[in-house]
C-alpha cells in the first residue's frame, strides 16, 4: 500500500512539474503585441546582478597568463 502511494505521489509530482513548465498562453493577439512593441518608450530590461560565481570568474579572467607571468615574450634579443 505504501509503495502505491509513493508511486502515485511521484507521478503527481511529475505531472505537476510538466504542467508548470509549459509555456503560458497569451491573452493578447499577435497584432496587439506588435502594436505595443512598436511604441516608443521603455521596454522591460534585464537587471544585471552580481553573484559570487560571476565575481570569481571576473577575477580569474582579468588578465591573460602572458601578461601576468611575463615569461613568454615573442621577440627577445
Secondary structure, DSSP 8 states (H G I E B T S, - for coil): -HHHHHHHHHHHHHHHHHHHHS----SS-HHHHHHHHHSSS----------HHHHHHHHHTSS-HHHHH----TT--
